[in-house]
Amino acid sequence: LYIIIIKGKCPEDGWDESTIELFLHELAIMDSNNFLGNCGVGEREGRVASGLVARRHYRLIHGIGRSGDISAVQPKAAGSSLLNKLTNSVVLDIIKLAGVRTVTNCFVVPMATGMSLTLCFLTLRHKRPKAKYIIWPRIDQKSCFKSMITAGFEPVVIENVLEGDELRTDIEAVEAKVKALGAENILCVHSTTSCFAPRVPDRLEELAVICANYDIPHIVNNAYGVQSSKCMHLIQQGARVGRIDAFVQSLDKNFMVPVGGAIIAGFNASFIQEISKMYPGRASASPSLDVLITLLSLGASGYKQLLKERKEMFSYLSSELKKLADSHNERLLDTPHNPISLAMSLQNLDENNDAAVTQLGSMLFTRQVSGARVVPCGSVQTVNNYTFKGFMSHSNDYPCAYLNAASAIGIKKQDVDVFLKRLDKCLKTSRKESKKEKSVNEISNSNIGTEQLEDQKIQ
């Protein structure tokens, strides 16, 4: 217990389940709702009607924080408050272990990544009352776009530039837009690390330098970047050479817990505190409880092992997907700057039949392949009155249709092997169907031509 209670660090070796449960029960008996002889006469006394619900939460019912501050200690819930403090300390230790060594503060917030980004933007509003724009290098993912709209700001979308197969940050366009709008009118730059290939992590160092030079805040969407040493290195370097005010990451994607929590972290402890105080009211302790149990179970060594295995599986998926692509006269797109996601072209399918690309996605889904994204060319989507051309491809006109696959934390060799086997079958089936349809169209066109000739003879 010394390492977690006194040092606030994740234990090197994981605890067994009985030890974790004993620890949680010890915390729970510090909460007033679990006192023997407790007499509650208020409106919020931690009463729970269902024993199943009480057991699921280890009788830690009061949640975290007080009505005006999510990080404040609640006198009637000393155990839950201690749980919250310990979780934030342990998570901070893991963020440092994952590569952002100079991070100074973080807290677990019971909202997913999009709403957590919104909380950051709303906190900045008080610091920059004139600002109404957020500069956002384009990434076709709805929640990070809507996070800016929900906070009441106007996203200024910066289109990416194509370098080889990769879509990269247009640094010149960002700086030009800063000059055009005026730094005082810009709330922040909202950049992204983890993303779907062929888009790659933003050029954080260059963006951080621009933010420092023009005195503009910088918020980083690091949704599933904790699991990538490259993404974490970019954040560390960005903070070293320029300005990064906060970076936000999801609990479920990085720590394999249920959806519903995120971590807001940064290099200025007082600013991160400001964000936590912006959260109105108390909050559920469930995300904090989930991630603390998980990290105590894994230990620092267990989490490091998962990171190592993920990286190994990325190399394996990359090499095997390249072989499969070659066998179907496609190619693995060259995206060396993306450490998690891969993309394989679907050019032959796209040329034969526009619908074949979308159909491939349906075929994979019905064969229980989840997470693979099939991206056709030229789809258009409107999100909050902003129209994105080529939606899902992070570009108005990416050169080809493609399929995404990712090596995320927890992936196993079996997942990769089964995926490749099913993808191979689906591609073969799609090609056969495309050839059939092509033949039918040719026969149909031939018949139309014959009919026209006969009509001419009659005339």
matplotlib code that plots the C-alpha trace (Angstrom):
import matplotlib.pyplot as plt

x = [0.0, 2.9, 3.7, 0.1, -1.0, 2.2, 4.0, 0.8, 2.3, 1.1, 2.6, 5.2, 3.5, -0.2, -2.3, -4.6, -8.3, -8.9, -6.3, -7.9, -11.4, -10.1, -8.5, -11.8, -13.8, -11.4, -12.0, -15.8, -16.1, -14.7, -17.9, -20.7, -23.4, -21.5, -21.1, -22.8, -25.6, -25.4, -28.5, -29.0, -31.5, -30.3, -31.4, -28.2, -27.3, -25.8, -28.9, -29.1, -32.2, -30.5, -27.9, -26.6, -25.9, -24.3, -22.0, -21.1, -19.8, -18.3, -20.7, -18.7, -22.0, -21.3, -19.3, -16.5, -16.2, -18.5, -21.2, -18.8, -15.6, -15.1, -11.7, -12.8, -12.8, -16.4, -16.4, -19.2, -17.3, -13.7, -13.2, -14.6, -12.5, -9.4, -10.2, -10.4, -7.1, -5.3, -6.7, -5.5, -2.1, -1.8, -3.0, -0.4, 2.3, 1.2, 1.1, 4.7, 5.6, 4.0, 6.3, 5.1, 7.6, 7.1, 3.3, 2.5, -1.2, -4.2, -7.7, -10.2, -13.4, -16.6, -17.2, -15.9, -13.3, -15.6, -17.3, -14.0, -12.6, -15.7, -14.9, -11.4, -12.8, -15.3, -12.5, -10.5, -13.6, -13.0, -9.4, -10.1, -13.5, -13.1, -12.2, -14.7, -12.7, -10.9, -8.3, -8.7, -6.6, -9.2, -9.9, -13.1, -14.4, -17.7, -17.2, -14.1, -15.8, -19.0, -17.0, -16.2, -19.7, -21.2, -18.8, -20.2, -17.2, -16.7, -14.3, -11.9, -11.1, -7.6, -7.4, -4.6, -1.8, -1.0, 2.6, 3.0, 0.2, 0.0, -2.3, -0.3, -0.8, -0.7, 1.5, 1.6, -2.2, -2.5, -0.1, -1.8, -5.2, -3.8, -2.6, -5.9, -8.2, -6.0, -4.5, -6.9, -9.9, -8.7, -9.6, -7.0, -5.5, -7.2, -4.8, -4.9, -2.4, -4.2, -6.1, -7.1, -4.6, -3.8, -4.1, -1.2, -0.7, -0.5, 2.9, 2.6, 6.0, 5.4, 1.9, 3.2, 5.8, 3.1, 0.9, 3.9, 4.8, 1.3, 0.3, -2.6, -3.6, -3.2, -5.5, -4.5, -7.0, -4.9, -8.0, -6.2, -2.6, -1.5, -0.9, 1.6, 5.1, 5.2, 2.1, 3.2, 6.7, 5.0, 3.2, 6.4, 8.3, 5.5, 5.5, 9.3, 9.7, 6.4, 3.0, 0.6, -2.0, -3.9, -4.1, -7.2, -7.3, -10.0, -10.1, -11.7, -9.4, -6.2, -7.0, -9.6, -12.4, -16.0, -16.8, -17.6, -14.4, -11.4, -8.2, -7.5, -3.7, -1.3, 2.0, 0.5, -1.0, -3.1, -4.7, -5.7, -7.2, -9.2, -10.6, -11.6, -13.4, -15.3, -17.1, -20.5, -21.5, -20.4, -19.7, -19.8, -16.9, -17.4, -14.8, -12.2, -13.1, -12.8, -9.4, -7.9, -9.0, -7.5, -4.1, -3.8, -4.6, -2.0, 0.7, 3.1, 4.9, 1.7, 0.7, 4.2, 3.9, 0.5, 2.2, 5.0, 2.7, 0.6, 3.7, 4.7, 1.2, 1.3, 4.5, 2.8, -0.4, 1.5, 3.6, 0.7, -1.7, 0.9, 1.2, -2.6, -2.8, -0.1, -1.9, -5.1, -3.1, -3.7, -1.2, -0.6, -0.5, 2.8, 1.9, 5.1, 4.0, 0.9, 1.9, -1.6, -3.7, -3.0, -4.7, -5.0, -6.0, -9.3, -8.5, -9.5, -12.9, -13.5, -12.8, -15.1, -18.1, -18.8, -21.0, -18.5, -16.4, -19.3, -20.5, -17.1, -17.6, -21.0, -19.5, -16.8, -19.3, -21.7, -18.7, -18.0, -15.1, -15.5, -13.4, -12.3, -13.4, -14.1, -13.7, -15.2, -14.2, -16.3, -18.8, -20.3, -21.6, -23.0, -22.1, -23.7, -24.2, -20.6, -20.3, -17.3, -16.4, -14.7, -16.0, -14.1, -11.0, -9.9, -9.6, -11.8, -10.4, -8.1, -6.8, -8.3, -10.8, -9.3, -9.8, -8.5, -7.3, -5.7, -3.4, -4.8, -4.0, -5.1, -5.1, -3.9, -2.3, -5.5, -7.4, -5.0, -5.0, -8.8, -9.2, -6.8, -8.4, -11.9, -10.8, -9.1, -12.4, -14.4, -12.1, -12.3, -16.1, -16.3, -14.1, -16.2, -19.4, -17.8, -16.8, -20.3, -21.9, -19.5, -20.3, -24.1, -23.6, -21.6, -24.2, -27.0, -25.1, -24.5, -28.2, -29.1, -26.7, -28.3, -31.8, -30.8, -29.3, -32.5, -34.6, -32.4, -32.9, -36.7, -36.6]
y = [0.0, 2.4, 2.8, 3.9, 5.7, 7.6, 7.8, 8.0, 5.6, 2.5, -0.6, -2.2, -5.7, -6.1, -7.0, -10.1, -9.6, -10.4, -7.7, -5.1, -5.9, -5.7, -2.3, -1.0, -2.3, -0.4, 2.8, 2.2, 1.9, 5.5, 6.8, 7.9, 5.8, 2.7, 3.8, 1.5, 3.5, 6.3, 8.6, 10.4, 13.3, 15.1, 14.8, 12.9, 10.2, 7.5, 5.2, 2.4, 0.3, -2.5, -4.8, -5.7, -2.0, -1.5, -4.4, -3.4, -0.1, -1.7, 0.5, 3.7, 5.5, 9.2, 9.8, 12.3, 16.0, 18.6, 20.7, 23.3, 21.4, 17.8, 17.6, 18.8, 16.4, 15.5, 15.3, 12.6, 10.5, 10.3, 6.9, 8.0, 11.2, 9.2, 6.9, 9.9, 11.4, 8.0, 7.4, 10.7, 10.1, 6.6, 7.8, 10.6, 8.1, 6.0, 9.0, 9.7, 6.1, 6.2, 9.0, 12.5, 12.8, 16.5, 16.3, 18.0, 17.4, 15.4, 14.3, 11.6, 13.2, 11.1, 12.1, 10.7, 12.5, 14.9, 16.4, 16.6, 18.7, 20.9, 21.4, 22.6, 25.0, 26.4, 27.0, 28.9, 31.1, 33.0, 33.6, 34.9, 36.5, 38.1, 34.8, 33.0, 30.8, 27.5, 26.5, 22.8, 20.8, 18.6, 15.1, 13.4, 12.3, 13.8, 14.1, 16.3, 18.6, 18.8, 19.4, 22.9, 23.6, 22.5, 24.9, 27.7, 28.3, 28.5, 25.8, 27.1, 23.9, 23.7, 21.2, 18.7, 18.4, 15.2, 14.1, 10.8, 8.7, 10.6, 13.5, 15.9, 19.3, 22.4, 24.5, 27.4, 27.5, 27.5, 30.4, 32.3, 31.9, 33.1, 36.3, 36.7, 36.3, 37.9, 36.0, 37.6, 36.3, 32.7, 30.6, 27.9, 25.5, 22.1, 19.5, 15.7, 12.8, 9.5, 9.2, 6.9, 6.4, 7.9, 10.9, 11.0, 12.8, 16.5, 18.3, 19.1, 20.7, 23.2, 23.9, 24.4, 26.9, 28.9, 28.9, 30.1, 32.8, 34.2, 33.5, 31.2, 28.2, 24.7, 21.8, 18.3, 15.5, 12.5, 10.2, 6.8, 8.1, 7.0, 3.5, 4.9, 6.0, 8.1, 10.1, 10.6, 11.7, 14.3, 15.8, 15.8, 17.5, 20.0, 21.1, 21.3, 23.5, 25.5, 25.5, 22.8, 23.7, 20.4, 17.0, 14.8, 11.0, 8.3, 5.8, 3.0, 3.2, 3.3, 1.3, -1.2, -0.2, 0.6, 3.8, 6.9, 8.5, 10.5, 12.0, 15.7, 16.4, 19.2, 20.9, 23.8, 22.4, 25.5, 25.4, 21.8, 22.7, 25.4, 22.9, 20.6, 23.5, 24.3, 21.0, 21.8, 19.5, 16.1, 13.3, 9.5, 7.7, 4.7, 5.7, 6.4, 3.1, 1.2, 2.5, 2.2, -1.5, -2.1, -0.4, -2.1, -5.4, -4.9, -3.0, -0.8, -3.8, -5.3, -2.1, -1.8, -5.3, -4.5, -1.5, -3.7, -6.3, -3.7, -2.4, -5.9, -6.6, -3.4, -4.6, -8.0, -6.5, -4.2, -6.9, -9.4, -6.8, -5.8, -9.4, -9.6, -6.3, -7.4, -10.7, -8.7, -6.2, -3.5, -1.9, -1.0, 2.8, 4.2, 6.0, 5.7, 8.6, 6.8, 4.3, 2.7, 2.7, 1.3, 1.7, -0.6, 0.7, -0.6, 0.9, -2.2, -2.5, 1.2, 1.2, -1.8, -0.6, 2.4, 0.3, -2.5, -0.6, 0.0, -3.5, -4.8, -3.0, -4.7, -8.1, -7.7, -6.6, -9.5, -11.8, -10.4, -8.2, -5.1, -1.9, -2.1, 1.0, 1.0, 4.5, 5.2, 8.2, 11.3, 10.8, 14.1, 14.7, 17.7, 18.0, 21.0, 22.9, 22.4, 20.2, 17.9, 16.6, 13.2, 12.6, 9.9, 10.4, 13.6, 15.2, 16.7, 14.4, 11.6, 9.7, 6.2, 4.3, 2.3, 0.1, 0.9, -1.5, -0.7, -2.3, -1.1, -2.1, -5.6, -6.9, -10.5, -12.4, -14.4, -11.2, -10.3, -13.8, -14.1, -10.6, -11.3, -14.6, -13.1, -10.0, -12.3, -14.2, -11.0, -9.4, -12.6, -12.6, -8.9, -9.3, -12.1, -10.1, -7.1, -9.2, -10.7, -7.2, -5.9, -8.8, -8.3, -4.6, -5.4, -7.9, -5.3, -2.6, -5.0, -5.8, -2.1, -1.6, -4.4, -3.1, 0.4, -1.1, -3.0, 0.2, 2.0, -0.8, -0.6, 3.2]
z = [0.0, 0.6, -3.1, -3.9, -0.7, 0.1, -3.3, -5.4, -8.0, -9.8, -8.1, -10.3, -10.1, -10.3, -7.3, -7.1, -7.1, -3.4, -2.5, -4.7, -3.3, 0.3, -0.5, -2.0, 1.0, 3.3, 1.3, 1.3, 5.1, 5.3, 3.6, 5.9, 4.2, 5.3, 9.0, 11.5, 13.1, 10.5, 10.5, 7.3, 7.1, 3.9, 0.3, -0.8, 1.7, -0.5, -0.2, -2.8, -3.3, -5.1, -3.5, -6.9, -7.7, -4.3, -4.8, -8.4, -6.9, -3.8, -1.8, -3.0, -3.7, -3.1, -6.3, -6.5, -5.8, -4.3, -5.9, -7.0, -7.7, -9.1, -7.4, -3.9, -0.9, 0.3, 4.1, 4.2, 1.6, 2.7, 1.1, -2.3, -2.1, -1.4, -4.3, -6.6, -5.4, -5.7, -9.2, -10.4, -9.0, -10.4, -13.8, -13.8, -13.1, -16.1, -18.4, -17.4, -17.9, -21.4, -22.4, -21.3, -18.5, -17.7, -17.2, -13.9, -13.3, -14.5, -13.5, -14.5, -15.7, -16.0, -19.6, -22.9, -25.0, -26.9, -23.9, -22.0, -24.9, -24.6, -20.9, -21.9, -24.4, -21.9, -19.4, -22.0, -22.7, -19.4, -20.3, -23.8, -23.8, -27.3, -29.0, -31.1, -33.4, -32.9, -35.5, -36.3, -38.7, -40.3, -39.0, -40.1, -36.7, -35.5, -31.7, -31.8, -34.4, -32.3, -29.1, -30.5, -31.7, -28.3, -26.5, -28.7, -30.9, -34.7, -36.0, -38.7, -40.7, -42.1, -44.9, -44.8, -47.4, -49.3, -48.9, -50.7, -49.3, -46.0, -45.1, -42.9, -41.2, -43.4, -41.1, -43.5, -43.8, -39.9, -39.5, -42.4, -40.7, -37.4, -39.1, -41.0, -38.0, -35.4, -32.4, -29.9, -31.8, -31.7, -28.6, -29.3, -31.8, -31.5, -32.8, -33.0, -32.4, -32.8, -36.0, -38.9, -41.6, -44.2, -41.9, -39.5, -36.2, -36.5, -36.6, -32.8, -32.5, -35.3, -34.0, -30.5, -31.7, -33.5, -30.4, -28.3, -30.8, -31.1, -27.4, -28.4, -26.2, -27.6, -26.8, -28.1, -28.8, -27.8, -27.8, -28.0, -28.0, -24.6, -26.0, -28.6, -27.6, -30.8, -30.0, -26.4, -27.7, -29.9, -26.9, -24.8, -27.6, -28.4, -24.7, -24.7, -27.8, -27.7, -26.0, -25.1, -22.5, -22.1, -23.8, -23.5, -23.8, -23.5, -20.7, -22.7, -25.7, -23.6, -20.5, -21.7, -19.4, -20.2, -22.1, -20.0, -18.9, -20.0, -18.6, -18.9, -18.4, -18.8, -17.9, -15.9, -12.8, -12.0, -15.5, -15.1, -11.7, -13.4, -15.8, -13.0, -11.2, -14.4, -14.1, -12.4, -9.5, -8.3, -10.6, -10.9, -9.4, -11.8, -14.4, -11.6, -10.0, -13.2, -14.2, -10.7, -10.4, -13.9, -13.1, -9.7, -11.4, -14.2, -12.3, -14.1, -15.5, -16.8, -18.6, -20.1, -21.4, -23.1, -24.8, -26.0, -27.4, -29.2, -30.9, -32.0, -33.3, -35.3, -37.1, -37.7, -39.0, -41.3, -42.8, -43.3, -44.6, -47.2, -48.4, -48.7, -50.5, -53.0, -53.7, -54.7, -56.8, -54.1, -51.9, -48.3, -48.2, -47.0, -43.8, -41.6, -39.3, -38.1, -35.3, -34.7, -37.9, -41.4, -44.7, -47.7, -51.1, -52.7, -56.1, -58.2, -56.4, -56.8, -60.6, -61.2, -59.2, -57.0, -54.7, -54.3, -51.8, -49.5, -49.9, -48.8, -45.5, -45.0, -45.9, -43.2, -40.6, -41.2, -40.9, -37.4, -38.3, -36.2, -36.3, -39.9, -41.8, -45.5, -47.0, -50.5, -52.6, -52.7, -49.9, -48.6, -45.1, -43.3, -39.6, -37.7, -41.0, -42.1, -45.3, -45.5, -49.0, -49.0, -45.5, -43.5, -45.7, -44.0, -47.4, -50.2, -52.8, -51.6, -54.6, -53.8, -51.7, -48.9, -45.9, -42.4, -39.7, -36.4, -33.9, -30.6, -27.0, -26.2, -29.8, -30.2, -33.0, -33.4, -34.1, -36.9, -38.4, -38.4, -39.8, -42.7, -43.5, -43.7, -45.6, -48.2, -48.7, -48.9, -51.4, -53.6, -53.4, -54.2, -57.3, -58.6, -58.1, -59.7, -62.8, -63.0, -62.9, -65.5, -67.8, -67.4, -68.2, -71.3, -72.5, -71.7, -73.6, -76.5, -76.7, -76.6, -79.5, -81.5, -80.9, -82.1, -85.3, -86.0, -85.4, -87.9, -90.5, -90.1, -90.5]

ax = plt.figure().add_subplot(projection="3d")
ax.plot(x, y, z, "-o")
ax.set_aspect("equal")
plt.show()
